[in-house]
Amino acid sequence: MLFGQGMQSNKFLSSASYLIGMEIDGDLGGFFNLKSVQKNAADPLLATLESYPPYQRNQLSVLRPPDR
């Protein structure tokens, strides 16, 4: 991954999480978790997160697809 591409992805995720009432806890280049800063902000994600094994729910990561 090129440095500029990673920075764009990190900026997007940071901005988007703020807009939906959540914050990123951890390292966007590694593992992170989403935390609600507004009441019930995580509710739409709970069903999806609960489909993962418990040990993975707080270890989210981003894998950018290769450029085509």
Phi and psi in degrees as a GROMACS rama.xvg file:
@    title "Ramachandran Plot"
@    xaxis  label "Phi"
@    yaxis  label "Psi"
@TYPE xy
-76.2728  149.679  LEU-2
-55.9435  -45.3278  PHE-3
-63.0305  -37.6262  GLY-4
-65.8465  -43.1352  GLN-5
-64.0127  -40.0288  GLY-6
-64.54  -38.0202  MET-7
-64.7457  -43.3141  GLN-8
-63.4457  -43.6253  SER-9
-63.5138  -41.982  ASN-10
-64.9906  -41.6304  LYS-11
-61.4856  -49.3118  PHE-12
-63.7823  -40.1936  LEU-13
-63.0378  -45.1709  SER-14
-66.8841  -44.0715  SER-15
-65.7619  -40.9674  ALA-16
-63.62  -39.6224  SER-17
-61.696  -41.7936  TYR-18
-66.5345  -25.6409  LEU-19
-101.07  12.3132  ILE-20
80.6384  28.0408  GLY-21
-129.431  163.958  MET-22
-131.926  155.925  GLU-23
-93.393  128.708  ILE-24
-115.844  111.22  ASP-25
124.577  -156.5  GLY-26
-112.18  117.737  ASP-27
-66.1933  -18.5182  LEU-28
-85.4931  -4.74623  GLY-29
-136.923  -114.02  GLY-30
-110.726  144.223  PHE-31
-148.009  171.519  PHE-32
-133.749  151.658  ASN-33
-102.509  129.969  LEU-34
-119.699  141.166  LYS-35
-74.477  133.649  SER-36
-109.175  -13.4177  VAL-37
-117.338  141.976  GLN-38
-54.8601  132.32  LYS-39
67.5045  12.8587  ASN-40
-63.1432  -31.013  ALA-41
-84.6357  -8.91411  ALA-42
-50.8159  -44.5879  ASP-43
-63.2977  -22.2592  PRO-44
-92.4022  -15.4059  LEU-45
-59.291  -43.4456  LEU-46
-62.5866  -40.4298  ALA-47
-67.2719  -47.1202  THR-48
-62.6025  -35.093  LEU-49
-70.4252  -13.6765  GLU-50
-77.6691  -12.8551  SER-51
-91.0753  154.006  TYR-52
-59.9049  148.656  PRO-53
-51.7677  -38.4407  PRO-54
-69.712  -16.6059  TYR-55
-96.056  -14.431  GLN-56
-64.0638  -28.0623  ARG-57
-107.451  17.8542  ASN-58
-127.734  60.3024  GLN-59
-75.7924  153.588  LEU-60
-148.442  164.862  SER-61
-120.59  128.252  VAL-62
-117.935  109.695  LEU-63
-79.0667  128.799  ARG-64
-67.255  152.884  PRO-65
-65.2052  148.488  PRO-66
-64.478  143.678  ASP-67
